[in-house]
Amino acid sequence: MNGVQRAVFPGIIAGSLFVILLTTLIARPQVVLASANFTSNPILDVAPLEQAEQAVPVLDVFTGENASPDAAENGTGDCALPGQYPDSVRQWCGLIQQHAAQAGVDARLVAAVITQESGGNPDAYSKSGAVGLMQVMPRDGLASSFTCINGPCFSSRPSTQELYDPEFNISYGTQMLAGLIQKHGNIRDALMAYGPVNVGYYYADLVLGIYNSYQ
């Protein structure tokens, strides 16, 4: 390398380093500003992602409506039934509220009947032949052996198979209960008529005890 090259080369190196440094300083504020558009906290860049995940609505697979994450997790959605009711009963909350509203009956009363009758088990079958969540007597099975003055007592009732369907059972049982309340003029007498015979108000008071306790 001759004398001229030795004199010029350090200047070229120094100039190159200066250009690189200047370019970096110019570009860096742009990167910081760009980041500021995506996060409210320049230290925790994950915050907007967490907020976005929390803001995403959870789709309720039963209604197709938006539900909270907690509602999707426990399956009760916007259930208005008191929390004292067991989960086995609260799982039917949507159907209880729907058919209670249609029949003009307090949903808590329907839930109290279900709690006493089946504990929320849709496959419940009593020794007298009553079926399902609200223990409705069907026209067939053991219930067909009950005879009244004009023939089989439950000949106009649905079949056992129909009453094993939770929605059908709640709908039918709630309508029965509403009709008895209208007929007797009060809930206690209606429940006595709904429950087993020859027990007086024993059954009615059991259901009312649940109804009044679970507020």
C-alpha positions as CSV (number, residue, x, y, z in Angstrom):
1,M,0.0,0.0,0.0
2,N,1.6,3.3,-1.0
3,G,1.6,6.5,1.0
4,V,-1.5,8.0,-0.6
5,Q,-3.6,4.8,0.1
6,R,-2.4,4.7,3.7
7,A,-3.5,8.3,4.2
8,V,-6.9,7.9,2.5
9,F,-7.9,4.5,3.9
10,P,-8.5,5.5,7.5
11,G,-10.6,8.4,6.3
12,I,-12.8,6.0,4.3
13,I,-13.2,3.7,7.3
14,A,-14.1,6.6,9.6
15,G,-16.6,8.0,7.0
16,S,-18.3,4.6,6.6
17,L,-18.7,4.3,10.4
18,F,-20.1,7.8,10.6
19,V,-22.7,7.1,7.9
20,I,-23.7,3.8,9.6
21,L,-24.1,5.5,13.0
22,L,-26.1,8.4,11.5
23,T,-28.4,6.1,9.7
24,T,-29.1,4.1,12.9
25,L,-29.8,7.3,14.9
26,I,-32.2,8.5,12.2
27,A,-34.1,5.2,11.9
28,R,-34.4,4.4,15.7
29,P,-37.0,7.1,16.6
30,Q,-39.2,5.8,13.8
31,V,-39.2,2.3,15.4
32,V,-40.0,3.6,18.8
33,L,-42.9,5.7,17.4
34,A,-44.2,2.7,15.5
35,S,-44.2,0.6,18.6
36,A,-46.2,3.3,20.4
37,N,-49.1,2.7,18.0
38,F,-49.5,-0.9,19.2
39,T,-49.0,-0.6,23.0
40,S,-50.0,1.7,25.7
41,N,-47.0,0.5,27.8
42,P,-43.6,0.5,25.9
43,I,-42.2,-1.9,28.5
44,L,-45.0,-4.5,28.3
45,D,-45.7,-5.0,24.6
46,V,-48.0,-8.0,25.4
47,A,-50.6,-5.8,27.1
48,P,-52.7,-5.0,24.0
49,L,-52.7,-8.7,23.1
50,E,-54.0,-9.6,26.5
51,Q,-56.6,-6.9,26.3
52,A,-57.7,-8.0,22.9
53,E,-58.1,-11.6,24.0
54,Q,-60.2,-10.5,27.0
55,A,-62.4,-8.3,24.7
56,V,-63.2,-11.2,22.2
57,P,-66.8,-12.3,22.9
58,V,-67.3,-16.0,23.7
59,L,-70.1,-17.5,21.6
60,D,-72.7,-19.4,23.6
61,V,-73.1,-22.7,21.7
62,F,-76.7,-23.1,23.0
63,T,-78.1,-19.7,22.1
64,G,-75.7,-18.4,19.5
65,E,-75.5,-15.2,21.6
66,N,-72.4,-13.6,23.1
67,A,-71.7,-14.8,26.6
68,S,-69.1,-14.0,29.2
69,P,-66.1,-16.4,29.5
70,D,-67.4,-17.5,32.9
71,A,-70.8,-18.2,31.5
72,A,-69.3,-20.3,28.7
73,E,-67.2,-22.2,31.3
74,N,-70.0,-23.1,33.7
75,G,-72.8,-23.4,31.0
76,T,-75.3,-21.4,32.9
77,G,-75.2,-18.2,30.9
78,D,-77.5,-15.5,32.2
79,C,-79.2,-17.8,34.7
80,A,-81.4,-15.9,37.1
81,L,-81.8,-18.9,39.5
82,P,-80.3,-18.4,42.9
83,G,-76.9,-20.0,43.3
84,Q,-78.1,-22.2,46.1
85,Y,-79.8,-24.5,43.5
86,P,-77.5,-27.4,42.7
87,D,-75.6,-27.4,39.4
88,S,-77.6,-30.5,38.4
89,V,-80.7,-28.3,38.4
90,R,-79.1,-25.1,37.2
91,Q,-77.9,-26.8,34.1
92,W,-81.6,-26.7,32.9
93,C,-81.8,-23.0,33.7
94,G,-82.5,-21.8,30.2
95,L,-85.4,-24.2,29.7
96,I,-86.8,-23.5,33.2
97,Q,-86.8,-19.8,32.6
98,Q,-88.2,-20.1,29.1
99,H,-91.1,-22.3,29.9
100,A,-91.8,-20.7,33.3
101,A,-92.1,-17.3,31.5
102,Q,-94.5,-18.8,28.9
103,A,-96.7,-20.4,31.6
104,G,-96.6,-17.4,33.9
105,V,-95.0,-19.2,36.8
106,D,-92.0,-18.2,38.9
107,A,-88.9,-19.9,37.5
108,R,-87.7,-20.4,41.1
109,L,-90.8,-22.4,41.9
110,V,-90.3,-24.7,38.8
111,A,-86.6,-25.2,39.9
112,A,-87.8,-26.0,43.4
113,V,-90.1,-28.7,42.1
114,I,-87.3,-30.2,39.9
115,T,-85.0,-30.1,42.9
116,Q,-87.5,-32.0,45.1
117,E,-88.7,-34.4,42.4
118,S,-85.6,-35.5,40.6
119,G,-82.6,-33.5,41.8
120,G,-82.1,-32.5,38.1
121,N,-81.8,-36.0,36.8
122,P,-83.7,-36.2,33.5
123,D,-83.7,-40.0,33.7
124,A,-85.4,-40.2,37.1
125,Y,-88.1,-42.9,37.4
126,S,-90.1,-43.3,40.6
127,K,-91.6,-46.4,42.1
128,S,-95.0,-45.2,41.1
129,G,-94.0,-44.7,37.5
130,A,-93.4,-40.9,37.4
131,V,-90.9,-39.8,34.8
132,G,-88.2,-37.3,34.3
133,L,-87.2,-33.9,35.7
134,M,-90.6,-32.9,37.1
135,Q,-91.7,-36.5,37.7
136,V,-94.8,-36.4,35.5
137,M,-97.0,-39.5,35.4
138,P,-97.2,-40.9,31.8
139,R,-100.0,-42.8,30.2
140,D,-98.0,-46.0,29.9
141,G,-95.7,-48.1,32.1
142,L,-96.5,-48.4,35.8
143,A,-98.7,-45.4,35.7
144,S,-101.2,-47.1,33.4
145,S,-102.3,-49.3,36.2
146,F,-103.8,-46.4,38.1
147,T,-107.5,-46.5,37.6
148,C,-110.0,-43.7,38.3
149,I,-113.8,-43.6,38.0
150,N,-113.8,-43.0,34.2
151,G,-110.9,-45.4,33.5
152,P,-107.1,-45.1,33.5
153,C,-106.2,-41.9,35.5
154,F,-103.4,-40.8,33.1
155,S,-104.7,-41.9,29.7
156,S,-104.5,-38.3,28.3
157,R,-100.8,-37.9,29.5
158,P,-97.7,-38.1,27.2
159,S,-95.7,-41.3,26.9
160,T,-92.8,-42.3,29.0
161,Q,-90.5,-41.7,26.0
162,E,-91.7,-38.2,25.5
163,L,-91.3,-37.3,29.2
164,Y,-87.7,-38.4,29.2
165,D,-86.9,-35.5,26.9
166,P,-85.8,-32.6,29.3
167,E,-87.4,-29.8,27.4
168,F,-90.7,-31.6,26.9
169,N,-90.8,-32.6,30.5
170,I,-90.2,-29.1,31.8
171,S,-92.7,-27.6,29.4
172,Y,-95.4,-30.1,30.3
173,G,-94.8,-30.1,34.0
174,T,-94.7,-26.3,34.1
175,Q,-98.0,-26.0,32.3
176,M,-99.5,-28.6,34.7
177,L,-98.3,-26.5,37.6
178,A,-99.6,-23.3,36.1
179,G,-103.0,-24.9,35.6
180,L,-103.2,-26.1,39.2
181,I,-102.2,-22.7,40.5
182,Q,-105.0,-21.1,38.5
183,K,-107.5,-23.8,39.6
184,H,-106.7,-23.7,43.3
185,G,-105.9,-20.0,43.6
186,N,-102.7,-20.5,45.6
187,I,-99.3,-22.2,45.3
188,R,-99.5,-24.4,48.4
189,D,-102.8,-26.1,47.3
190,A,-101.5,-26.4,43.7
191,L,-98.4,-28.1,45.0
192,M,-100.4,-30.5,47.1
193,A,-102.4,-31.5,44.0
194,Y,-99.2,-31.8,41.9
195,G,-97.5,-34.1,44.4
196,P,-98.2,-37.6,45.6
197,V,-101.7,-38.4,47.0
198,N,-102.5,-39.0,50.6
199,V,-99.6,-37.0,52.0
200,G,-101.5,-33.8,52.8
201,Y,-99.4,-30.7,52.6
202,Y,-96.2,-32.6,53.3
203,Y,-94.9,-32.5,49.7
204,A,-96.1,-29.0,49.2
205,D,-94.3,-27.7,52.2
206,L,-91.1,-29.5,51.2
207,V,-91.1,-27.7,47.8
208,L,-92.1,-24.4,49.4
209,G,-89.2,-24.9,51.9
210,I,-86.8,-25.0,49.0
211,Y,-88.5,-22.2,47.2
212,N,-88.4,-19.9,50.2
213,S,-84.8,-20.8,51.3
214,Y,-83.2,-20.4,47.9
215,Q,-83.4,-16.7,47.3
